[in-house]
Amino acid sequence: MLEAHYILRRPLLTEKVTGAMEDANVYAFEVDRRASKDEIKAAIEKAYSVKVVKVNTQVRKGGSRRFRYGKVAESSWKRAIVRVAEGQSIELF
């Protein structure tokens, strides 16, 4: 099992997620690709001292980009969308 600071890479702050934070207590994080939903839940509960109700994950496929010297493949990454218990919140900024 990975440590909490290895599982959680960074919070994702987009317009859609910011709206969901205010309305439905939903937060998004970039996480380690090897982490399971149970490990993500435990890491967020430990790092932010909140009760996690639900975790959804997506593996985002990395694309390719063209540069002057040829094509470069971007790596894939995993996103976790986390719902926190009613009345609790995570202070990201």
N, CA, C and O atoms as CSV, one atom per row, in Angstrom:
chain,resi,resn,atom,element,x,y,z
A,1,MET,N,N,0.834,-1.182,0.000
A,1,MET,CA,C,0.000,0.000,0.000
A,1,MET,C,C,0.877,1.242,0.000
A,1,MET,O,O,1.877,1.314,0.715
A,2,LEU,N,N,0.494,2.206,-0.802
A,2,LEU,CA,C,1.250,3.442,-0.909
A,2,LEU,C,C,0.890,4.404,0.223
A,2,LEU,O,O,-0.207,4.336,0.778
A,3,GLU,N,N,1.800,5.282,0.555
A,3,GLU,CA,C,1.541,6.319,1.553
A,3,GLU,C,C,0.637,7.389,0.956
A,3,GLU,O,O,0.568,7.539,-0.264
A,4,ALA,N,N,-0.056,8.133,1.814
A,4,ALA,CA,C,-1.030,9.127,1.366
A,4,ALA,C,C,-0.391,10.207,0.503
A,4,ALA,O,O,-0.998,10.643,-0.476
A,5,HIS,N,N,0.805,10.646,0.836
A,5,HIS,CA,C,1.426,11.715,0.056
A,5,HIS,C,C,1.963,11.215,-1.283
A,5,HIS,O,O,2.295,12.027,-2.147
A,6,TYR,N,N,2.057,9.906,-1.475
A,6,TYR,CA,C,2.420,9.364,-2.785
A,6,TYR,C,C,1.186,9.149,-3.656
A,6,TYR,O,O,1.277,9.221,-4.882
A,7,ILE,N,N,0.051,8.891,-3.049
A,7,ILE,CA,C,-1.168,8.635,-3.807
A,7,ILE,C,C,-1.725,9.927,-4.391
A,7,ILE,O,O,-2.037,9.980,-5.581
A,8,LEU,N,N,-1.853,10.966,-3.575
A,8,LEU,CA,C,-2.435,12.229,-4.020
A,8,LEU,C,C,-1.358,13.089,-4.658
A,8,LEU,O,O,-0.414,13.507,-3.987
A,9,ARG,N,N,-1.495,13.354,-5.955
A,9,ARG,CA,C,-0.506,14.170,-6.654
A,9,ARG,C,C,-0.826,15.652,-6.530
A,9,ARG,O,O,0.006,16.436,-6.075
A,10,ARG,N,N,-2.053,16.041,-6.941
A,10,ARG,CA,C,-2.457,17.442,-6.871
A,10,ARG,C,C,-3.964,17.532,-7.026
A,10,ARG,O,O,-4.579,16.663,-7.644
A,11,PRO,N,N,-4.559,18.571,-6.475
A,11,PRO,CA,C,-5.993,18.788,-6.708
A,11,PRO,C,C,-6.197,19.387,-8.089
A,11,PRO,O,O,-5.353,20.136,-8.580
A,12,LEU,N,N,-7.309,19.059,-8.709
A,12,LEU,CA,C,-7.644,19.593,-10.025
A,12,LEU,C,C,-8.689,20.688,-9.842
A,12,LEU,O,O,-9.757,20.447,-9.281
A,13,LEU,N,N,-8.381,21.873,-10.310
A,13,LEU,CA,C,-9.283,23.009,-10.173
A,13,LEU,C,C,-9.702,23.486,-11.557
A,13,LEU,O,O,-8.979,24.234,-12.214
A,14,THR,N,N,-10.870,23.046,-11.988
A,14,THR,CA,C,-11.452,23.488,-13.242
A,14,THR,C,C,-12.766,24.188,-12.931
A,14,THR,O,O,-13.221,24.178,-11.787
A,15,GLU,N,N,-13.373,24.790,-13.934
A,15,GLU,CA,C,-14.653,25.462,-13.716
A,15,GLU,C,C,-15.722,24.473,-13.270
A,15,GLU,O,O,-16.509,24.765,-12.369
A,16,LYS,N,N,-15.747,23.321,-13.894
A,16,LYS,CA,C,-16.762,22.318,-13.573
A,16,LYS,C,C,-16.589,21.789,-12.151
A,16,LYS,O,O,-17.570,21.641,-11.421
A,17,VAL,N,N,-15.369,21.509,-11.761
A,17,VAL,CA,C,-15.109,20.978,-10.421
A,17,VAL,C,C,-15.354,22.050,-9.365
A,17,VAL,O,O,-15.870,21.744,-8.290
A,18,THR,N,N,-14.996,23.291,-9.649
A,18,THR,CA,C,-15.223,24.367,-8.699
A,18,THR,C,C,-16.714,24.556,-8.438
A,18,THR,O,O,-17.110,24.798,-7.298
A,19,GLY,N,N,-17.536,24.452,-9.460
A,19,GLY,CA,C,-18.983,24.522,-9.275
A,19,GLY,C,C,-19.509,23.358,-8.463
A,19,GLY,O,O,-20.404,23.527,-7.634
A,20,ALA,N,N,-18.957,22.178,-8.696
A,20,ALA,CA,C,-19.383,20.986,-7.958
A,20,ALA,C,C,-18.939,21.057,-6.500
A,20,ALA,O,O,-19.603,20.500,-5.625
A,21,MET,N,N,-17.823,21.734,-6.227
A,21,MET,CA,C,-17.366,21.884,-4.845
A,21,MET,C,C,-18.396,22.659,-4.036
A,21,MET,O,O,-18.681,22.315,-2.889
A,22,GLU,N,N,-18.946,23.691,-4.628
A,22,GLU,CA,C,-19.906,24.536,-3.921
A,22,GLU,C,C,-21.263,23.861,-3.784
A,22,GLU,O,O,-21.917,23.999,-2.750
A,23,ASP,N,N,-21.697,23.132,-4.810
A,23,ASP,CA,C,-23.046,22.576,-4.830
A,23,ASP,C,C,-23.150,21.199,-4.189
A,23,ASP,O,O,-24.087,20.949,-3.430
A,24,ALA,N,N,-22.202,20.292,-4.479
A,24,ALA,CA,C,-22.394,18.888,-4.122
A,24,ALA,C,C,-21.271,18.276,-3.295
A,24,ALA,O,O,-21.231,17.056,-3.137
A,25,ASN,N,N,-20.358,19.084,-2.762
A,25,ASN,CA,C,-19.226,18.558,-1.977
A,25,ASN,C,C,-18.402,17.540,-2.768
A,25,ASN,O,O,-18.044,16.485,-2.245
A,26,VAL,N,N,-18.106,17.860,-4.021
A,26,VAL,CA,C,-17.332,16.975,-4.896
A,26,VAL,C,C,-15.994,17.643,-5.195
A,26,VAL,O,O,-15.941,18.828,-5.523
A,27,TYR,N,N,-14.918,16.873,-5.079
A,27,TYR,CA,C,-13.569,17.370,-5.326
A,27,TYR,C,C,-12.867,16.418,-6.289
A,27,TYR,O,O,-13.187,15.230,-6.331
A,28,ALA,N,N,-11.907,16.937,-7.066
A,28,ALA,CA,C,-11.169,16.117,-8.022
A,28,ALA,C,C,-9.680,16.209,-7.732
A,28,ALA,O,O,-9.167,17.273,-7.386
A,29,PHE,N,N,-8.994,15.083,-7.877
A,29,PHE,CA,C,-7.560,15.001,-7.620
A,29,PHE,C,C,-6.901,14.180,-8.712
A,29,PHE,O,O,-7.498,13.250,-9.255
A,30,GLU,N,N,-5.657,14.536,-9.029
A,30,GLU,CA,C,-4.827,13.652,-9.835
A,30,GLU,C,C,-4.155,12.706,-8.858
A,30,GLU,O,O,-3.563,13.143,-7.871
A,31,VAL,N,N,-4.246,11.405,-9.130
A,31,VAL,CA,C,-3.732,10.401,-8.210
A,31,VAL,C,C,-2.793,9.456,-8.941
A,31,VAL,O,O,-2.728,9.450,-10.170
A,32,ASP,N,N,-2.070,8.661,-8.172
A,32,ASP,CA,C,-1.174,7.653,-8.734
A,32,ASP,C,C,-1.991,6.594,-9.473
A,32,ASP,O,O,-3.053,6.188,-9.000
A,33,ARG,N,N,-1.510,6.154,-10.607
A,33,ARG,CA,C,-2.262,5.200,-11.429
A,33,ARG,C,C,-2.409,3.846,-10.769
A,33,ARG,O,O,-3.343,3.110,-11.088
A,34,ARG,N,N,-1.515,3.496,-9.860
A,34,ARG,CA,C,-1.581,2.183,-9.216
A,34,ARG,C,C,-2.539,2.150,-8.042
A,34,ARG,O,O,-2.832,1.074,-7.520
A,35,ALA,N,N,-3.034,3.302,-7.613
A,35,ALA,CA,C,-3.869,3.381,-6.413
A,35,ALA,C,C,-5.286,2.889,-6.688
A,35,ALA,O,O,-5.868,3.183,-7.732
A,36,SER,N,N,-5.830,2.137,-5.735
A,36,SER,CA,C,-7.215,1.666,-5.840
A,36,SER,C,C,-8.143,2.683,-5.195
A,36,SER,O,O,-7.688,3.649,-4.582
A,37,LYS,N,N,-9.448,2.462,-5.334
A,37,LYS,CA,C,-10.420,3.383,-4.747
A,37,LYS,C,C,-10.327,3.393,-3.224
A,37,LYS,O,O,-10.457,4.446,-2.601
A,38,ASP,N,N,-10.105,2.240,-2.632
A,38,ASP,CA,C,-9.979,2.167,-1.172
A,38,ASP,C,C,-8.750,2.929,-0.683
A,38,ASP,O,O,-8.809,3.609,0.341
A,39,GLU,N,N,-7.637,2.818,-1.407
A,39,GLU,CA,C,-6.426,3.542,-1.031
A,39,GLU,C,C,-6.601,5.050,-1.195
A,39,GLU,O,O,-6.108,5.823,-0.374
A,40,ILE,N,N,-7.299,5.472,-2.250
A,40,ILE,CA,C,-7.561,6.894,-2.468
A,40,ILE,C,C,-8.444,7.438,-1.353
A,40,ILE,O,O,-8.201,8.527,-0.832
A,41,LYS,N,N,-9.463,6.678,-0.993
A,41,LYS,CA,C,-10.365,7.094,0.090
A,41,LYS,C,C,-9.599,7.257,1.395
A,41,LYS,O,O,-9.766,8.261,2.089
A,42,ALA,N,N,-8.765,6.289,1.735
A,42,ALA,CA,C,-7.992,6.355,2.975
A,42,ALA,C,C,-7.011,7.520,2.953
A,42,ALA,O,O,-6.811,8.174,3.977
A,43,ALA,N,N,-6.393,7.791,1.799
A,43,ALA,CA,C,-5.421,8.882,1.701
A,43,ALA,C,C,-6.088,10.238,1.888
A,43,ALA,O,O,-5.531,11.105,2.562
A,44,ILE,N,N,-7.264,10.442,1.309
A,44,ILE,CA,C,-7.959,11.721,1.440
A,44,ILE,C,C,-8.474,11.901,2.860
A,44,ILE,O,O,-8.404,13.002,3.406
A,45,GLU,N,N,-8.988,10.839,3.465
A,45,GLU,CA,C,-9.450,10.940,4.850
A,45,GLU,C,C,-8.299,11.262,5.797
A,45,GLU,O,O,-8.478,12.006,6.761
A,46,LYS,N,N,-7.133,10.711,5.529
A,46,LYS,CA,C,-5.972,10.972,6.381
A,46,LYS,C,C,-5.415,12.372,6.142
A,46,LYS,O,O,-5.074,13.067,7.098
A,47,ALA,N,N,-5.317,12.793,4.891
A,47,ALA,CA,C,-4.690,14.071,4.574
A,47,ALA,C,C,-5.557,15.270,4.943
A,47,ALA,O,O,-5.039,16.289,5.399
A,48,TYR,N,N,-6.875,15.158,4.752
A,48,TYR,CA,C,-7.750,16.314,4.942
A,48,TYR,C,C,-8.710,16.168,6.128
A,48,TYR,O,O,-9.482,17.090,6.394
A,49,SER,N,N,-8.686,15.063,6.833
A,49,SER,CA,C,-9.539,14.817,8.012
A,49,SER,C,C,-11.020,15.013,7.711
A,49,SER,O,O,-11.718,15.736,8.423
A,50,VAL,N,N,-11.492,14.364,6.655
A,50,VAL,CA,C,-12.904,14.407,6.275
A,50,VAL,C,C,-13.401,12.981,6.067
A,50,VAL,O,O,-12.596,12.055,5.974
A,51,LYS,N,N,-14.702,12.795,5.992
A,51,LYS,CA,C,-15.319,11.495,5.723
A,51,LYS,C,C,-15.665,11.441,4.246
A,51,LYS,O,O,-16.441,12.265,3.759
A,52,VAL,N,N,-15.096,10.476,3.525
A,52,VAL,CA,C,-15.349,10.312,2.103
A,52,VAL,C,C,-16.516,9.354,1.914
A,52,VAL,O,O,-16.526,8.258,2.474
A,53,VAL,N,N,-17.503,9.773,1.117
A,53,VAL,CA,C,-18.684,8.969,0.872
A,53,VAL,C,C,-18.501,8.092,-0.367
A,53,VAL,O,O,-18.865,6.916,-0.355
A,54,LYS,N,N,-17.938,8.663,-1.436
A,54,LYS,CA,C,-17.843,7.939,-2.704
A,54,LYS,C,C,-16.609,8.383,-3.473
A,54,LYS,O,O,-16.216,9.548,-3.428
A,55,VAL,N,N,-15.997,7.420,-4.190
A,55,VAL,CA,C,-14.837,7.711,-5.029
A,55,VAL,C,C,-15.093,7.145,-6.419
A,55,VAL,O,O,-15.401,5.962,-6.567
A,56,ASN,N,N,-14.964,7.988,-7.431
A,56,ASN,CA,C,-15.008,7.547,-8.829
A,56,ASN,C,C,-13.647,7.834,-9.447
A,56,ASN,O,O,-13.030,8.856,-9.147
A,57,THR,N,N,-13.175,6.934,-10.312
A,57,THR,CA,C,-11.869,7.125,-10.932
A,57,THR,C,C,-11.982,7.034,-12.441
A,57,THR,O,O,-12.876,6.382,-12.980
A,58,GLN,N,N,-11.053,7.703,-13.108
A,58,GLN,CA,C,-10.933,7.653,-14.562
A,58,GLN,C,C,-9.459,7.600,-14.912
A,58,GLN,O,O,-8.653,8.321,-14.323
A,59,VAL,N,N,-9.100,6.757,-15.864
A,59,VAL,CA,C,-7.744,6.768,-16.389
A,59,VAL,C,C,-7.788,7.566,-17.679
A,59,VAL,O,O,-8.434,7.168,-18.648
A,60,ARG,N,N,-7.093,8.699,-17.680
A,60,ARG,CA,C,-7.097,9.612,-18.808
A,60,ARG,C,C,-5.934,9.259,-19.727
A,60,ARG,O,O,-4.774,9.284,-19.314
A,61,LYS,N,N,-6.247,8.939,-20.946
A,61,LYS,CA,C,-5.237,8.522,-21.901
A,61,LYS,C,C,-4.411,9.716,-22.361
A,61,LYS,O,O,-4.954,10.760,-22.722
A,62,GLY,N,N,-3.100,9.549,-22.343
A,62,GLY,CA,C,-2.203,10.593,-22.820
A,62,GLY,C,C,-2.174,10.610,-24.335
A,62,GLY,O,O,-2.196,9.559,-24.976
A,63,GLY,N,N,-2.126,11.774,-24.893
A,63,GLY,CA,C,-2.117,11.911,-26.349
A,63,GLY,C,C,-0.713,12.044,-26.876
A,63,GLY,O,O,0.265,11.824,-26.162
A,64,SER,N,N,-0.630,12.402,-28.124
A,64,SER,CA,C,0.674,12.642,-28.728
A,64,SER,C,C,0.714,14.072,-29.238
A,64,SER,O,O,-0.299,14.625,-29.666
A,65,ARG,N,N,1.886,14.651,-29.186
A,65,ARG,CA,C,2.072,16.021,-29.650
A,65,ARG,C,C,3.195,16.045,-30.673
A,65,ARG,O,O,4.154,15.276,-30.598
A,66,ARG,N,N,3.049,16.949,-31.628
A,66,ARG,CA,C,4.087,17.100,-32.636
A,66,ARG,C,C,4.942,18.297,-32.317
A,66,ARG,O,O,4.442,19.393,-32.060
A,67,PHE,N,N,6.227,18.073,-32.337
A,67,PHE,CA,C,7.185,19.144,-32.152
A,67,PHE,C,C,8.079,19.195,-33.382
A,67,PHE,O,O,7.916,18.412,-34.318
A,68,ARG,N,N,9.007,20.109,-33.368
A,68,ARG,CA,C,9.909,20.282,-34.496
A,68,ARG,C,C,10.720,19.017,-34.769
A,68,ARG,O,O,11.062,18.715,-35.912
A,69,TYR,N,N,11.019,18.289,-33.700
A,69,TYR,CA,C,11.892,17.128,-33.819
A,69,TYR,C,C,11.126,15.816,-33.846
A,69,TYR,O,O,11.743,14.757,-33.728
A,70,GLY,N,N,9.808,15.842,-33.996
A,70,GLY,CA,C,9.030,14.610,-34.128
A,70,GLY,C,C,7.888,14.551,-33.146
A,70,GLY,O,O,7.573,15.538,-32.483
A,71,LYS,N,N,7.264,13.385,-33.054
A,71,LYS,CA,C,6.136,13.193,-32.153
A,71,LYS,C,C,6.622,12.758,-30.773
A,71,LYS,O,O,7.599,12.023,-30.631
A,72,VAL,N,N,5.896,13.246,-29.759
A,72,VAL,CA,C,6.208,12.891,-28.379
A,72,VAL,C,C,4.925,12.386,-27.740
A,72,VAL,O,O,3.882,13.033,-27.839
A,73,ALA,N,N,4.996,11.239,-27.088
A,73,ALA,CA,C,3.819,10.665,-26.441
A,73,ALA,C,C,3.733,11.162,-25.004
A,73,ALA,O,O,4.706,11.084,-24.254
A,74,GLU,N,N,2.561,11.675,-24.622
A,74,GLU,CA,C,2.331,12.076,-23.238
A,74,GLU,C,C,1.869,10.866,-22.451
A,74,GLU,O,O,1.236,9.966,-23.004
A,75,SER,N,N,2.177,10.839,-21.178
A,75,SER,CA,C,1.810,9.688,-20.367
A,75,SER,C,C,0.357,9.779,-19.916
A,75,SER,O,O,-0.206,10.869,-19.820
A,76,SER,N,N,-0.235,8.641,-19.646
A,76,SER,CA,C,-1.596,8.581,-19.137
A,76,SER,C,C,-1.591,8.913,-17.652
A,76,SER,O,O,-0.574,8.747,-16.978
A,77,TRP,N,N,-2.738,9.388,-17.137
A,77,TRP,CA,C,-2.833,9.733,-15.729
A,77,TRP,C,C,-4.215,9.372,-15.217
A,77,TRP,O,O,-5.141,9.145,-15.996
A,78,LYS,N,N,-4.343,9.322,-13.902
A,78,LYS,CA,C,-5.586,8.895,-13.274
A,78,LYS,C,C,-6.202,10.052,-12.493
A,78,LYS,O,O,-5.516,10.767,-11.763
A,79,ARG,N,N,-7.516,10.217,-12.665
A,79,ARG,CA,C,-8.257,11.255,-11.957
A,79,ARG,C,C,-9.241,10.599,-11.011
A,79,ARG,O,O,-9.927,9.644,-11.374
A,80,ALA,N,N,-9.304,11.114,-9.799
A,80,ALA,CA,C,-10.259,10.619,-8.806
A,80,ALA,C,C,-11.228,11.745,-8.475
A,80,ALA,O,O,-10.815,12.858,-8.148
A,81,ILE,N,N,-12.519,11.448,-8.564
A,81,ILE,CA,C,-13.563,12.392,-8.201
A,81,ILE,C,C,-14.160,11.893,-6.896
A,81,ILE,O,O,-14.680,10.779,-6.827
A,82,VAL,N,N,-14.082,12.724,-5.858
A,82,VAL,CA,C,-14.382,12.311,-4.498
A,82,VAL,C,C,-15.565,13.111,-3.968
A,82,VAL,O,O,-15.594,14.337,-4.082
A,83,ARG,N,N,-16.548,12.409,-3.384
A,83,ARG,CA,C,-17.672,13.062,-2.721
A,83,ARG,C,C,-17.446,12.976,-1.221
A,83,ARG,O,O,-17.216,11.899,-0.670
A,84,VAL,N,N,-17.517,14.138,-0.567
A,84,VAL,CA,C,-17.290,14.250,0.867
A,84,VAL,C,C,-18.643,14.280,1.572
A,84,VAL,O,O,-19.639,14.709,0.992
A,85,ALA,N,N,-18.677,13.825,2.820
A,85,ALA,CA,C,-19.911,13.781,3.595
A,85,ALA,C,C,-20.518,15.169,3.724
A,85,ALA,O,O,-19.814,16.179,3.683
A,86,GLU,N,N,-21.829,15.202,3.878
A,86,GLU,CA,C,-22.593,16.447,3.986
A,86,GLU,C,C,-22.105,17.257,5.184
A,86,GLU,O,O,-21.926,16.716,6.275
A,87,GLY,N,N,-21.894,18.544,4.979
A,87,GLY,CA,C,-21.462,19.411,6.058
A,87,GLY,C,C,-19.957,19.526,6.208
A,87,GLY,O,O,-19.489,20.339,7.006
A,88,GLN,N,N,-19.178,18.737,5.467
A,88,GLN,CA,C,-17.720,18.805,5.530
A,88,GLN,C,C,-17.195,19.386,4.230
A,88,GLN,O,O,-17.862,19.331,3.196
A,89,SER,N,N,-15.991,19.945,4.293
A,89,SER,CA,C,-15.387,20.497,3.092
A,89,SER,C,C,-13.876,20.371,3.191
A,89,SER,O,O,-13.325,20.161,4.271
A,90,ILE,N,N,-13.219,20.501,2.052
A,90,ILE,CA,C,-11.763,20.466,1.966
A,90,ILE,C,C,-11.312,21.864,1.567
A,90,ILE,O,O,-11.794,22.418,0.579
A,91,GLU,N,N,-10.388,22.434,2.336
A,91,GLU,CA,C,-9.861,23.760,2.025
A,91,GLU,C,C,-8.656,23.599,1.092
A,91,GLU,O,O,-7.570,23.221,1.531
A,92,LEU,N,N,-8.855,23.887,-0.191
A,92,LEU,CA,C,-7.784,23.749,-1.167
A,92,LEU,C,C,-7.028,25.050,-1.385
A,92,LEU,O,O,-5.838,25.037,-1.696
A,93,PHE,N,N,-7.718,26.173,-1.222
A,93,PHE,CA,C,-7.083,27.469,-1.433
A,93,PHE,C,C,-7.741,28.527,-0.607
A,93,PHE,O,O,-7.337,29.689,-0.657
